[in-house]
Amino acid sequence: MASSAQCFLWFSTVRDFFRKLSTTTKWGTRENQSHWLSSNSRQRTGVIMTKKSEDKARARQIVAQIGQVYADILGGMRQPEQLSKWLSEETYLQVAHEHIMKHRSRARNNQANQREFFRVLKAEIFPSRKNAIEAVVLVKSAKSIQAISMRLDVVFTRWRVTHIELI
């Protein structure tokens, strides 16, 4: 059994640790964090956001990551299942079909081991209507620069890609 003095010492150490943690986190000081938990903050894709600029930056980051994964799927580096969480059912079937067709094309031309590596150059988002975003992601491979256009809609409080296309 621990004495009451040992328990107090342990609780005060834990309390001090969390005080230091709450004042020096990656989100800033405690004063800056107070609005993260306020009642007027909105939640998007699992992250609490408060400012429009933060929403836009987070949406741009999500779009860039989706574009990178989509380019990797078409390049043969990933499987379409890795994007299934973000795609609507029709869009997932389209991406899976494109993946199969690209794979067959590479096999037919004896390029099965020559996969393309893509890097995101720029991602831009364009709000179109309420609860919808249209976006363009520029990706660069060793051969060319290509654009990926996509449309994201809010479906049951989550962003879902309802249309995606390599231009």
C-alpha positions as CSV (number, residue, x, y, z in Angstrom):
1,M,0.0,0.0,0.0
2,A,1.2,3.4,-0.9
3,S,1.1,6.1,1.8
4,S,-1.0,9.3,1.2
5,A,2.2,11.3,0.8
6,Q,3.4,9.0,-2.0
7,C,0.0,9.2,-3.7
8,F,0.0,13.0,-3.4
9,L,3.6,13.2,-4.9
10,W,2.6,11.0,-7.8
11,F,-0.6,13.0,-8.5
12,S,1.2,16.3,-8.4
13,T,3.9,14.9,-10.7
14,V,1.2,13.8,-13.2
15,R,-0.6,17.1,-12.8
16,D,2.6,19.1,-13.5
17,F,3.3,16.9,-16.6
18,F,-0.1,17.6,-18.1
19,R,0.2,21.3,-17.3
20,K,3.5,21.5,-19.2
21,L,2.0,19.4,-22.0
22,S,-1.0,21.7,-22.4
23,T,1.1,24.9,-22.5
24,T,3.7,23.6,-25.0
25,T,2.0,21.5,-27.7
26,K,2.2,21.7,-31.4
27,W,-1.0,23.7,-31.5
28,G,0.4,26.5,-29.5
29,T,-0.2,27.9,-26.1
30,R,-3.1,27.2,-23.8
31,E,-4.8,30.5,-24.8
32,N,-4.7,29.4,-28.4
33,Q,-6.1,26.0,-27.5
34,S,-9.2,27.3,-25.7
35,H,-11.1,27.8,-29.0
36,W,-10.3,24.2,-30.1
37,L,-12.8,22.9,-27.6
38,S,-15.4,25.6,-27.8
39,S,-19.0,24.9,-28.7
40,N,-18.9,26.9,-32.0
41,S,-16.1,24.8,-33.5
42,R,-16.8,22.5,-36.4
43,Q,-15.5,19.0,-36.9
44,R,-14.3,17.9,-40.4
45,T,-12.7,14.5,-41.1
46,G,-11.9,13.8,-37.5
47,V,-10.1,17.1,-36.8
48,I,-11.6,20.0,-35.0
49,M,-11.3,23.2,-37.0
50,T,-12.3,26.8,-36.1
51,K,-11.0,29.1,-38.9
52,K,-11.8,29.1,-42.6
53,S,-8.1,29.2,-43.4
54,E,-7.5,26.1,-41.3
55,D,-10.4,24.3,-43.0
56,K,-9.0,25.3,-46.4
57,A,-5.5,24.2,-45.5
58,R,-6.7,20.8,-44.2
59,A,-8.9,20.3,-47.2
60,R,-6.0,21.1,-49.5
61,Q,-3.8,18.6,-47.6
62,I,-6.5,15.9,-47.9
63,V,-6.9,16.6,-51.6
64,A,-3.2,16.4,-52.2
65,Q,-3.0,13.1,-50.4
66,I,-5.9,11.6,-52.3
67,G,-4.4,12.8,-55.6
68,Q,-1.0,11.2,-54.7
69,V,-2.7,7.9,-53.9
70,Y,-4.8,8.0,-57.0
71,A,-1.7,8.6,-59.2
72,D,0.1,5.8,-57.4
73,I,-2.9,3.5,-58.1
74,L,-2.8,4.3,-61.8
75,G,1.0,4.0,-61.8
76,G,0.8,0.5,-60.4
77,M,2.3,1.2,-57.0
78,R,-0.8,0.8,-54.9
79,Q,-4.1,-1.1,-54.9
80,P,-7.5,0.7,-55.3
81,E,-8.6,-0.6,-51.9
82,Q,-6.4,2.0,-50.3
83,L,-8.7,4.7,-51.5
84,S,-12.0,3.0,-50.8
85,K,-12.5,4.9,-47.6
86,W,-12.6,8.2,-49.4
87,L,-14.5,7.2,-52.6
88,S,-18.2,6.8,-53.3
89,E,-19.2,3.4,-54.6
90,E,-19.5,4.4,-58.3
91,T,-16.1,6.2,-58.1
92,Y,-14.4,3.2,-56.5
93,L,-15.7,0.9,-59.3
94,Q,-14.4,3.4,-61.9
95,V,-10.9,3.6,-60.2
96,A,-10.7,-0.2,-59.9
97,H,-11.6,-0.5,-63.6
98,E,-8.9,2.1,-64.6
99,H,-6.4,0.3,-62.4
100,I,-7.1,-3.0,-64.1
101,M,-6.9,-1.4,-67.6
102,K,-3.6,0.3,-66.8
103,H,-2.2,-3.0,-65.4
104,R,-3.2,-4.9,-68.6
105,S,-1.7,-2.2,-70.8
106,R,1.6,-2.4,-69.0
107,A,1.6,-6.2,-69.2
108,R,0.8,-6.1,-72.9
109,N,3.6,-3.7,-73.6
110,N,6.1,-5.7,-71.4
111,Q,6.4,-2.8,-68.9
112,A,5.1,-4.7,-65.9
113,N,8.2,-3.8,-63.8
114,Q,8.4,-0.2,-65.0
115,R,6.2,1.7,-62.6
116,E,5.9,5.4,-62.6
117,F,6.6,7.4,-59.5
118,F,4.5,10.6,-58.9
119,R,5.1,13.6,-56.8
120,V,2.5,16.2,-56.0
121,L,3.4,19.7,-57.3
122,K,0.4,21.7,-56.3
123,A,-3.1,21.2,-55.0
124,E,-5.9,23.8,-55.3
125,I,-9.4,23.6,-54.0
126,F,-12.5,25.5,-55.4
127,P,-15.7,25.6,-53.3
128,S,-18.5,25.0,-55.7
129,R,-21.7,24.9,-53.6
130,K,-22.7,24.1,-50.0
131,N,-20.9,20.9,-48.8
132,A,-19.0,20.4,-52.0
133,I,-15.4,21.1,-53.2
134,E,-13.9,20.8,-56.6
135,A,-10.1,20.3,-56.7
136,V,-7.2,20.0,-59.0
137,V,-3.9,18.3,-58.1
138,L,-0.8,18.6,-60.3
139,V,1.4,15.5,-60.2
140,K,4.8,15.1,-61.8
141,S,6.4,11.9,-63.0
142,A,9.7,11.4,-64.8
143,K,7.9,11.7,-68.2
144,S,5.3,14.4,-67.7
145,I,3.2,16.6,-65.5
146,Q,-0.5,15.6,-65.3
147,A,-3.6,17.0,-63.6
148,I,-6.1,15.1,-61.5
149,S,-9.5,16.7,-61.1
150,M,-11.9,15.6,-58.4
151,R,-15.1,16.5,-56.7
152,L,-15.7,16.0,-53.0
153,D,-19.1,16.0,-51.4
154,V,-20.1,15.6,-47.8
155,V,-21.9,12.3,-47.4
156,F,-23.1,11.5,-43.9
157,T,-20.7,14.0,-42.3
158,R,-17.6,12.7,-44.2
159,W,-15.9,14.0,-47.3
160,R,-16.3,11.5,-50.2
161,V,-14.8,11.7,-53.6
162,T,-17.8,11.5,-56.0
163,H,-15.8,12.1,-59.2
164,I,-12.1,11.7,-60.0
165,E,-10.3,11.8,-63.3
166,L,-6.7,12.0,-64.6
167,I,-6.5,14.8,-67.2
